[in-house]
Amino acid sequence: MIDKKTLQFLAQLSVYNSKEWLDIHRLDYNFAKDNILNLTQKLITSVTTFDMEIAKADLNPKKCITRLNRDLRFSKDKTPYKTDYYIVLNRHGKNSPSAFYYLHIELDNCFVGAGVYNPQAPELKKIRSKINASLDEWNKIITHKDFQSKFPSGIHNSGTLLRSPKGFEDDNPAIEFLKMKGFYTQEALSDQEIQSSQSFEKILEYFKSAKPLVDYLNVAIGE
């Protein structure tokens, strides 16, 4: 589970976002990072019991979390640090185009899910083609009782087209999904939930319910 001190550190960092402050609070930073890494390792170990692609990937927890340092090269916002952590379990590494499981950790803004957020054009085209060719299979996944109970908000997207994508007609039965620019689930976790002794098992249940979606998207991306 996430320790209360980890959320407190991230909350304070959002207020005192400077290298000088972080240097003074280096012990708090180390505690938070260790807390995140320990949870990541535990998640990797457990996910390998039901996802053989993750098992074969032999993931390193240090490479499954986002860095706290922000890339300031092209940003008008020059605050040096992010105020959140993402844990990303992706069979080919967190920066690969493959579908993944994720957990976002931030004070008053924790959430869990899986899928692909903003696929590049080649992967997006493959996913759209897969959904178009196997709409029944897609619908079976996202309307499954377990999936809907865990993800009542359904499939999220990182944007939608105003018009039908090239090669598809407006009356295509899958057009709602073909217009999407991303395909992922996302459900909020309260700060109390993320700190609860039951949080780990709850997160795992989310991941298990999302596995058919991850598998489907990875088959599409691999085609």
PyRosetta script that sets phi, psi and omega in degrees:
from pyrosetta import init, pose_from_sequence

init()
pose = pose_from_sequence("MIDKKTLQFLAQLSVYNSKEWLDIHRLDYNFAKDNILNLTQKLITSVTTFDMEIAKADLNPKKCITRLNRDLRFSKDKTPYKTDYYIVLNRHGKNSPSAFYYLHIELDNCFVGAGVYNPQAPELKKIRSKINASLDEWNKIITHKDFQSKFPSGIHNSGTLLRSPKGFEDDNPAIEFLKMKGFYTQEALSDQEIQSSQSFEKILEYFKSAKPLVDYLNVAIGE")
pose.set_psi(1, 165.0)
pose.set_omega(1, 177.6)
pose.set_phi(2, -86.7)
pose.set_psi(2, 129.6)
pose.set_omega(2, -179.2)
pose.set_phi(3, -76.4)
pose.set_psi(3, 147.3)
pose.set_omega(3, 178.4)
pose.set_phi(4, -56.1)
pose.set_psi(4, -37.1)
pose.set_omega(4, -178.9)
pose.set_phi(5, -65.4)
pose.set_psi(5, -28.2)
pose.set_omega(5, 177.5)
pose.set_phi(6, -67.1)
pose.set_psi(6, -45.9)
pose.set_omega(6, 177.9)
pose.set_phi(7, -65.8)
pose.set_psi(7, -36.8)
pose.set_omega(7, 178.1)
pose.set_phi(8, -64.4)
pose.set_psi(8, -40.7)
pose.set_omega(8, 177.6)
pose.set_phi(9, -61.2)
pose.set_psi(9, -47.0)
pose.set_omega(9, -179.7)
pose.set_phi(10, -64.2)
pose.set_psi(10, -36.1)
pose.set_omega(10, 178.1)
pose.set_phi(11, -65.7)
pose.set_psi(11, -43.7)
pose.set_omega(11, 179.3)
pose.set_phi(12, -67.9)
pose.set_psi(12, -36.3)
pose.set_omega(12, 178.5)
pose.set_phi(13, -62.7)
pose.set_psi(13, -34.0)
pose.set_omega(13, 178.9)
pose.set_phi(14, -66.5)
pose.set_psi(14, -22.8)
pose.set_omega(14, 179.2)
pose.set_phi(15, -92.6)
pose.set_psi(15, -45.8)
pose.set_omega(15, -176.0)
pose.set_phi(16, -110.3)
pose.set_psi(16, 66.6)
pose.set_omega(16, -171.9)
pose.set_phi(17, -89.2)
pose.set_psi(17, 85.7)
pose.set_omega(17, -180.0)
pose.set_phi(18, -154.0)
pose.set_psi(18, 157.0)
pose.set_omega(18, 178.2)
pose.set_phi(19, -63.9)
pose.set_psi(19, -37.1)
pose.set_omega(19, -178.7)
pose.set_phi(20, -62.0)
pose.set_psi(20, -43.7)
pose.set_omega(20, 179.7)
pose.set_phi(21, -66.6)
pose.set_psi(21, -43.0)
pose.set_omega(21, -178.2)
pose.set_phi(22, -65.2)
pose.set_psi(22, -37.0)
pose.set_omega(22, 178.5)
pose.set_phi(23, -60.7)
pose.set_psi(23, -39.3)
pose.set_omega(23, 179.2)
pose.set_phi(24, -69.3)
pose.set_psi(24, -32.2)
pose.set_omega(24, -176.0)
pose.set_phi(25, -107.5)
pose.set_psi(25, 35.5)
pose.set_omega(25, -177.6)
pose.set_phi(26, -61.6)
pose.set_psi(26, -35.5)
pose.set_omega(26, 179.3)
pose.set_phi(27, -65.5)
pose.set_psi(27, -38.3)
pose.set_omega(27, 177.5)
pose.set_phi(28, -66.0)
pose.set_psi(28, -40.4)
pose.set_omega(28, 176.9)
pose.set_phi(29, -61.5)
pose.set_psi(29, -45.2)
pose.set_omega(29, -179.7)
pose.set_phi(30, -63.7)
pose.set_psi(30, -39.1)
pose.set_omega(30, 178.4)
pose.set_phi(31, -62.5)
pose.set_psi(31, -47.2)
pose.set_omega(31, -178.5)
pose.set_phi(32, -62.8)
pose.set_psi(32, -45.0)
pose.set_omega(32, -178.8)
pose.set_phi(33, -63.3)
pose.set_psi(33, -42.5)
pose.set_omega(33, 178.6)
pose.set_phi(34, -63.5)
pose.set_psi(34, -39.0)
pose.set_omega(34, 177.9)
pose.set_phi(35, -60.8)
pose.set_psi(35, -44.8)
pose.set_omega(35, 179.3)
pose.set_phi(36, -66.3)
pose.set_psi(36, -43.8)
pose.set_omega(36, -179.0)
pose.set_phi(37, -65.4)
pose.set_psi(37, -39.9)
pose.set_omega(37, 179.2)
pose.set_phi(38, -64.0)
pose.set_psi(38, -42.0)
pose.set_omega(38, 177.2)
pose.set_phi(39, -64.6)
pose.set_psi(39, -40.9)
pose.set_omega(39, -179.9)
pose.set_phi(40, -60.8)
pose.set_psi(40, -46.2)
pose.set_omega(40, 178.7)
pose.set_phi(41, -61.5)
pose.set_psi(41, -41.6)
pose.set_omega(41, 179.4)
pose.set_phi(42, -64.0)
pose.set_psi(42, -40.0)
pose.set_omega(42, 177.8)
pose.set_phi(43, -65.5)
pose.set_psi(43, -45.0)
pose.set_omega(43, 178.6)
pose.set_phi(44, -56.6)
pose.set_psi(44, -48.9)
pose.set_omega(44, -178.0)
pose.set_phi(45, -59.0)
pose.set_psi(45, -41.1)
pose.set_omega(45, -177.8)
pose.set_phi(46, -76.3)
pose.set_psi(46, -38.8)
pose.set_omega(46, -179.3)
pose.set_phi(47, -66.2)
pose.set_psi(47, -30.3)
pose.set_omega(47, 178.9)
pose.set_phi(48, -63.7)
pose.set_psi(48, -16.4)
pose.set_omega(48, -179.9)
pose.set_phi(49, -76.9)
pose.set_psi(49, -18.4)
pose.set_omega(49, 178.9)
pose.set_phi(50, -128.0)
pose.set_psi(50, -6.1)
pose.set_omega(50, 177.3)
pose.set_phi(51, -127.2)
pose.set_psi(51, 102.5)
pose.set_omega(51, -175.8)
pose.set_phi(52, -69.0)
pose.set_psi(52, -23.6)
pose.set_omega(52, 176.9)
pose.set_phi(53, -67.0)
pose.set_psi(53, -39.7)
pose.set_omega(53, 175.8)
pose.set_phi(54, -68.9)
pose.set_psi(54, -38.6)
pose.set_omega(54, 178.9)
pose.set_phi(55, -60.5)
pose.set_psi(55, -43.5)
pose.set_omega(55, -178.8)
pose.set_phi(56, -71.1)
pose.set_psi(56, -21.2)
pose.set_omega(56, -175.4)
pose.set_phi(57, -74.6)
pose.set_psi(57, -22.3)
pose.set_omega(57, 179.8)
pose.set_phi(58, 50.5)
pose.set_psi(58, 58.3)
pose.set_omega(58, -173.4)
pose.set_phi(59, -69.8)
pose.set_psi(59, 142.9)
pose.set_omega(59, 174.2)
pose.set_phi(60, -96.9)
pose.set_psi(60, 121.1)
pose.set_omega(60, -177.0)
pose.set_phi(61, -56.4)
pose.set_psi(61, -32.4)
pose.set_omega(61, -179.9)
pose.set_phi(62, -64.1)
pose.set_psi(62, -25.8)
pose.set_omega(62, -179.9)
pose.set_phi(63, -96.1)
pose.set_psi(63, 4.6)
pose.set_omega(63, -179.8)
pose.set_phi(64, -106.4)
pose.set_psi(64, 0.6)
pose.set_omega(64, 178.4)
pose.set_phi(65, -117.3)
pose.set_psi(65, 151.5)
pose.set_omega(65, 178.3)
pose.set_phi(66, -76.7)
pose.set_psi(66, 150.0)
pose.set_omega(66, 177.6)
pose.set_phi(67, -75.6)
pose.set_psi(67, 149.5)
pose.set_omega(67, 178.7)
pose.set_phi(68, -75.7)
pose.set_psi(68, -31.5)
pose.set_omega(68, -179.1)
pose.set_phi(69, -67.9)
pose.set_psi(69, 135.0)
pose.set_omega(69, 177.3)
pose.set_phi(70, -89.6)
pose.set_psi(70, 149.7)
pose.set_omega(70, 173.2)
pose.set_phi(71, -85.2)
pose.set_psi(71, 110.4)
pose.set_omega(71, -173.0)
pose.set_phi(72, -96.5)
pose.set_psi(72, 0.2)
pose.set_omega(72, -170.9)
pose.set_phi(73, -59.8)
pose.set_psi(73, -39.5)
pose.set_omega(73, -175.2)
pose.set_phi(74, -120.7)
pose.set_psi(74, 21.3)
pose.set_omega(74, -176.0)
pose.set_phi(75, -111.6)
pose.set_psi(75, 138.0)
pose.set_omega(75, 174.2)
pose.set_phi(76, -74.7)
pose.set_psi(76, -26.9)
pose.set_omega(76, 177.0)
pose.set_phi(77, -81.3)
pose.set_psi(77, 113.3)
pose.set_omega(77, -174.8)
pose.set_phi(78, -100.4)
pose.set_psi(78, 13.2)
pose.set_omega(78, 173.3)
pose.set_phi(79, -63.9)
pose.set_psi(79, 132.9)
pose.set_omega(79, -167.3)
pose.set_phi(80, -77.0)
pose.set_psi(80, -18.4)
pose.set_omega(80, -171.0)
pose.set_phi(81, -127.5)
pose.set_psi(81, 145.9)
pose.set_omega(81, 168.6)
pose.set_phi(82, -73.5)
pose.set_psi(82, 161.1)
pose.set_omega(82, -180.0)
pose.set_phi(83, -117.5)
pose.set_psi(83, 26.0)
pose.set_omega(83, 179.8)
pose.set_phi(84, -148.9)
pose.set_psi(84, 169.2)
pose.set_omega(84, 172.1)
pose.set_phi(85, -128.9)
pose.set_psi(85, 140.9)
pose.set_omega(85, 168.0)
pose.set_phi(86, -110.6)
pose.set_psi(86, 130.8)
pose.set_omega(86, 167.3)
pose.set_phi(87, -101.7)
pose.set_psi(87, 121.3)
pose.set_omega(87, -175.7)
pose.set_phi(88, -123.3)
pose.set_psi(88, 118.5)
pose.set_omega(88, 176.1)
pose.set_phi(89, -105.9)
pose.set_psi(89, 100.1)
pose.set_omega(89, -176.0)
pose.set_phi(90, -124.4)
pose.set_psi(90, 129.7)
pose.set_omega(90, -174.4)
pose.set_phi(91, -59.1)
pose.set_psi(91, -24.3)
pose.set_omega(91, -179.9)
pose.set_phi(92, -115.7)
pose.set_psi(92, 21.3)
pose.set_omega(92, 179.6)
pose.set_phi(93, 97.3)
pose.set_psi(93, 152.6)
pose.set_omega(93, -169.8)
pose.set_phi(94, -63.8)
pose.set_psi(94, -18.8)
pose.set_omega(94, -179.0)
pose.set_phi(95, -100.4)
pose.set_psi(95, 5.9)
pose.set_omega(95, -179.5)
pose.set_phi(96, -82.2)
pose.set_psi(96, 161.9)
pose.set_omega(96, 179.9)
pose.set_phi(97, -76.5)
pose.set_psi(97, -3.7)
pose.set_omega(97, -177.8)
pose.set_phi(98, -66.1)
pose.set_psi(98, 157.2)
pose.set_omega(98, 174.5)
pose.set_phi(99, -69.7)
pose.set_psi(99, 153.4)
pose.set_omega(99, -171.6)
pose.set_phi(100, -149.2)
pose.set_psi(100, 166.1)
pose.set_omega(100, 170.0)
pose.set_phi(101, -99.3)
pose.set_psi(101, 147.3)
pose.set_omega(101, -179.9)
pose.set_phi(102, -148.8)
pose.set_psi(102, 157.1)
pose.set_omega(102, 174.0)
pose.set_phi(103, -136.9)
pose.set_psi(103, 126.8)
pose.set_omega(103, 179.1)
pose.set_phi(104, -105.6)
pose.set_psi(104, 131.3)
pose.set_omega(104, -175.2)
pose.set_phi(105, -124.5)
pose.set_psi(105, 117.1)
pose.set_omega(105, 179.9)
pose.set_phi(106, -163.1)
pose.set_psi(106, 145.2)
pose.set_omega(106, -179.9)
pose.set_phi(107, -56.4)
pose.set_psi(107, 127.3)
pose.set_omega(107, 179.0)
pose.set_phi(108, 61.6)
pose.set_psi(108, 18.0)
pose.set_omega(108, -178.2)
pose.set_phi(109, -154.4)
pose.set_psi(109, 50.1)
pose.set_omega(109, 176.8)
pose.set_phi(110, -94.4)
pose.set_psi(110, 141.0)
pose.set_omega(110, 176.2)
pose.set_phi(111, -156.4)
pose.set_psi(111, 162.7)
pose.set_omega(111, -173.3)
pose.set_phi(112, -135.2)
pose.set_psi(112, 151.1)
pose.set_omega(112, 178.6)
pose.set_phi(113, 177.5)
pose.set_psi(113, -162.7)
pose.set_omega(113, -178.1)
pose.set_phi(114, -164.8)
pose.set_psi(114, 161.3)
pose.set_omega(114, 176.8)
pose.set_phi(115, 132.0)
pose.set_psi(115, -150.5)
pose.set_omega(115, 174.2)
pose.set_phi(116, -126.2)
pose.set_psi(116, 132.5)
pose.set_omega(116, -173.2)
pose.set_phi(117, -86.2)
pose.set_psi(117, -56.3)
pose.set_omega(117, -173.5)
pose.set_phi(118, -140.8)
pose.set_psi(118, 68.7)
pose.set_omega(118, -176.0)
pose.set_phi(119, -62.5)
pose.set_psi(119, 146.7)
pose.set_omega(119, 176.4)
pose.set_phi(120, -72.9)
pose.set_psi(120, 168.3)
pose.set_omega(120, -171.5)
pose.set_phi(121, -53.0)
pose.set_psi(121, -45.4)
pose.set_omega(121, -178.7)
pose.set_phi(122, -62.4)
pose.set_psi(122, -43.8)
pose.set_omega(122, -179.7)
pose.set_phi(123, -70.3)
pose.set_psi(123, -38.7)
pose.set_omega(123, 179.4)
pose.set_phi(124, -62.5)
pose.set_psi(124, -41.2)
pose.set_omega(124, 178.3)
pose.set_phi(125, -62.7)
pose.set_psi(125, -41.4)
pose.set_omega(125, 179.6)
pose.set_phi(126, -64.9)
pose.set_psi(126, -41.7)
pose.set_omega(126, -179.8)
pose.set_phi(127, -65.0)
pose.set_psi(127, -43.9)
pose.set_omega(127, 178.3)
pose.set_phi(128, -61.4)
pose.set_psi(128, -41.6)
pose.set_omega(128, 179.7)
pose.set_phi(129, -64.5)
pose.set_psi(129, -39.5)
pose.set_omega(129, 179.6)
pose.set_phi(130, -64.7)
pose.set_psi(130, -45.7)
pose.set_omega(130, 179.6)
pose.set_phi(131, -63.5)
pose.set_psi(131, -42.1)
pose.set_omega(131, 179.1)
pose.set_phi(132, -61.6)
pose.set_psi(132, -38.5)
pose.set_omega(132, -176.0)
pose.set_phi(133, -83.4)
pose.set_psi(133, -19.3)
pose.set_omega(133, -175.6)
pose.set_phi(134, -139.9)
pose.set_psi(134, 52.6)
pose.set_omega(134, -176.7)
pose.set_phi(135, -61.1)
pose.set_psi(135, -37.7)
pose.set_omega(135, 179.7)
pose.set_phi(136, -61.3)
pose.set_psi(136, -42.9)
pose.set_omega(136, 178.5)
pose.set_phi(137, -64.3)
pose.set_psi(137, -43.0)
pose.set_omega(137, 177.7)
pose.set_phi(138, -59.8)
pose.set_psi(138, -48.6)
pose.set_omega(138, -179.0)
pose.set_phi(139, -63.9)
pose.set_psi(139, -35.3)
pose.set_omega(139, 179.3)
pose.set_phi(140, -63.2)
pose.set_psi(140, -37.3)
pose.set_omega(140, 179.1)
pose.set_phi(141, -68.3)
pose.set_psi(141, -49.6)
pose.set_omega(141, -172.0)
pose.set_phi(142, -82.8)
pose.set_psi(142, -9.5)
pose.set_omega(142, 176.1)
pose.set_phi(143, -107.5)
pose.set_psi(143, 3.6)
pose.set_omega(143, 178.5)
pose.set_phi(144, -60.9)
pose.set_psi(144, 141.9)
pose.set_omega(144, -175.4)
pose.set_phi(145, -55.8)
pose.set_psi(145, -45.3)
pose.set_omega(145, -178.8)
pose.set_phi(146, -66.3)
pose.set_psi(146, -42.3)
pose.set_omega(146, 179.0)
pose.set_phi(147, -60.9)
pose.set_psi(147, -46.9)
pose.set_omega(147, -177.1)
pose.set_phi(148, -68.8)
pose.set_psi(148, -31.7)
pose.set_omega(148, 178.4)
pose.set_phi(149, -69.7)
pose.set_psi(149, -34.5)
pose.set_omega(149, 179.8)
pose.set_phi(150, -84.0)
pose.set_psi(150, -33.1)
pose.set_omega(150, -175.4)
pose.set_phi(151, -126.2)
pose.set_psi(151, 69.1)
pose.set_omega(151, -177.7)
pose.set_phi(152, -63.0)
pose.set_psi(152, -21.5)
pose.set_omega(152, 178.4)
pose.set_phi(153, -82.2)
pose.set_psi(153, -1.9)
pose.set_omega(153, 172.6)
pose.set_phi(154, 73.7)
pose.set_psi(154, -152.6)
pose.set_omega(154, -178.9)
pose.set_phi(155, -85.2)
pose.set_psi(155, 126.5)
pose.set_omega(155, 175.9)
pose.set_phi(156, -95.8)
pose.set_psi(156, 165.2)
pose.set_omega(156, 177.7)
pose.set_phi(157, -141.5)
pose.set_psi(157, 161.1)
pose.set_omega(157, 179.1)
pose.set_phi(158, -98.6)
pose.set_psi(158, 27.0)
pose.set_omega(158, -178.7)
pose.set_phi(159, 134.4)
pose.set_psi(159, 158.5)
pose.set_omega(159, 177.3)
pose.set_phi(160, -134.9)
pose.set_psi(160, 152.1)
pose.set_omega(160, 175.4)
pose.set_phi(161, -77.0)
pose.set_psi(161, 147.6)
pose.set_omega(161, 174.8)
pose.set_phi(162, -77.2)
pose.set_psi(162, -31.5)
pose.set_omega(162, 179.2)
pose.set_phi(163, -116.8)
pose.set_psi(163, 165.4)
pose.set_omega(163, 178.5)
pose.set_phi(164, -63.2)
pose.set_psi(164, 140.2)
pose.set_omega(164, 177.8)
pose.set_phi(165, -64.5)
pose.set_psi(165, 155.0)
pose.set_omega(165, -178.2)
pose.set_phi(166, -54.8)
pose.set_psi(166, 130.8)
pose.set_omega(166, 178.4)
pose.set_phi(167, 97.7)
pose.set_psi(167, -4.5)
pose.set_omega(167, -178.6)
pose.set_phi(168, -126.6)
pose.set_psi(168, 142.3)
pose.set_omega(168, -179.2)
pose.set_phi(169, -90.7)
pose.set_psi(169, 158.6)
pose.set_omega(169, -178.5)
pose.set_phi(170, -62.9)
pose.set_psi(170, -27.7)
pose.set_omega(170, -177.3)
pose.set_phi(171, -92.1)
pose.set_psi(171, 10.5)
pose.set_omega(171, 176.5)
pose.set_phi(172, -60.4)
pose.set_psi(172, 130.4)
pose.set_omega(172, -177.7)
pose.set_phi(173, -62.6)
pose.set_psi(173, -16.9)
pose.set_omega(173, 179.8)
pose.set_phi(174, -101.4)
pose.set_psi(174, 11.2)
pose.set_omega(174, -169.5)
pose.set_phi(175, -58.9)
pose.set_psi(175, -31.8)
pose.set_omega(175, 178.2)
pose.set_phi(176, -56.5)
pose.set_psi(176, -40.0)
pose.set_omega(176, -178.4)
pose.set_phi(177, -87.6)
pose.set_psi(177, -31.9)
pose.set_omega(177, -178.5)
pose.set_phi(178, -66.8)
pose.set_psi(178, -24.1)
pose.set_omega(178, 178.0)
pose.set_phi(179, -79.8)
pose.set_psi(179, -13.2)
pose.set_omega(179, -176.3)
pose.set_phi(180, -72.3)
pose.set_psi(180, 149.3)
pose.set_omega(180, 177.3)
pose.set_phi(181, -105.6)
pose.set_psi(181, 3.1)
pose.set_omega(181, 177.9)
pose.set_phi(182, -161.0)
pose.set_psi(182, 161.6)
pose.set_omega(182, -175.1)
pose.set_phi(183, -145.8)
pose.set_psi(183, 97.3)
pose.set_omega(183, -177.3)
pose.set_phi(184, -152.8)
pose.set_psi(184, 163.9)
pose.set_omega(184, 175.2)
pose.set_phi(185, -105.3)
pose.set_psi(185, 155.8)
pose.set_omega(185, 178.2)
pose.set_phi(186, -159.1)
pose.set_psi(186, 119.7)
pose.set_omega(186, 177.1)
pose.set_phi(187, -130.7)
pose.set_psi(187, 137.3)
pose.set_omega(187, -176.1)
pose.set_phi(188, -74.4)
pose.set_psi(188, 147.7)
pose.set_omega(188, 170.9)
pose.set_phi(189, -123.8)
pose.set_psi(189, 129.9)
pose.set_omega(189, 178.6)
pose.set_phi(190, -71.6)
pose.set_psi(190, 162.6)
pose.set_omega(190, 176.6)
pose.set_phi(191, -60.0)
pose.set_psi(191, -34.7)
pose.set_omega(191, 178.4)
pose.set_phi(192, -66.5)
pose.set_psi(192, -41.5)
pose.set_omega(192, 179.9)
pose.set_phi(193, -64.4)
pose.set_psi(193, -44.0)
pose.set_omega(193, -174.8)
pose.set_phi(194, -68.6)
pose.set_psi(194, -22.6)
pose.set_omega(194, 178.3)
pose.set_phi(195, -93.8)
pose.set_psi(195, -7.6)
pose.set_omega(195, -175.5)
pose.set_phi(196, -70.0)
pose.set_psi(196, 152.3)
pose.set_omega(196, 176.4)
pose.set_phi(197, -66.7)
pose.set_psi(197, -17.7)
pose.set_omega(197, 178.3)
pose.set_phi(198, -92.2)
pose.set_psi(198, -2.1)
pose.set_omega(198, -172.6)
pose.set_phi(199, -63.2)
pose.set_psi(199, -38.3)
pose.set_omega(199, -176.9)
pose.set_phi(200, -61.9)
pose.set_psi(200, -49.8)
pose.set_omega(200, 179.9)
pose.set_phi(201, -63.5)
pose.set_psi(201, -34.8)
pose.set_omega(201, 179.2)
pose.set_phi(202, -65.4)
pose.set_psi(202, -44.2)
pose.set_omega(202, 178.4)
pose.set_phi(203, -62.3)
pose.set_psi(203, -42.2)
pose.set_omega(203, 178.3)
pose.set_phi(204, -60.5)
pose.set_psi(204, -38.7)
pose.set_omega(204, 178.8)
pose.set_phi(205, -64.8)
pose.set_psi(205, -37.7)
pose.set_omega(205, 174.6)
pose.set_phi(206, -60.4)
pose.set_psi(206, -46.7)
pose.set_omega(206, -178.7)
pose.set_phi(207, -63.2)
pose.set_psi(207, -42.6)
pose.set_omega(207, 179.2)
pose.set_phi(208, -61.6)
pose.set_psi(208, -41.9)
pose.set_omega(208, -179.4)
pose.set_phi(209, -67.9)
pose.set_psi(209, -27.1)
pose.set_omega(209, -179.0)
pose.set_phi(210, -88.0)
pose.set_psi(210, -9.5)
pose.set_omega(210, -175.9)
pose.set_phi(211, -56.4)
pose.set_psi(211, -43.7)
pose.set_omega(211, 178.1)
pose.set_phi(212, -58.7)
pose.set_psi(212, -35.3)
pose.set_omega(212, 176.9)
pose.set_phi(213, -66.8)
pose.set_psi(213, -46.0)
pose.set_omega(213, 178.8)
pose.set_phi(214, -59.8)
pose.set_psi(214, -45.4)
pose.set_omega(214, 179.9)
pose.set_phi(215, -61.5)
pose.set_psi(215, -45.7)
pose.set_omega(215, -178.9)
pose.set_phi(216, -59.8)
pose.set_psi(216, -47.5)
pose.set_omega(216, -177.9)
pose.set_phi(217, -66.3)
pose.set_psi(217, -38.2)
pose.set_omega(217, 179.7)
pose.set_phi(218, -70.0)
pose.set_psi(218, -32.7)
pose.set_omega(218, 172.8)
pose.set_phi(219, -63.2)
pose.set_psi(219, -44.5)
pose.set_omega(219, -179.7)
pose.set_phi(220, -61.2)
pose.set_psi(220, -47.3)
pose.set_omega(220, -177.3)
pose.set_phi(221, -65.1)
pose.set_psi(221, -31.3)
pose.set_omega(221, -179.4)
pose.set_phi(222, -79.4)
pose.set_psi(222, -13.6)
pose.set_omega(222, -176.8)
pose.set_phi(223, -80.3)
pose.dump_pdb("model.pdb")
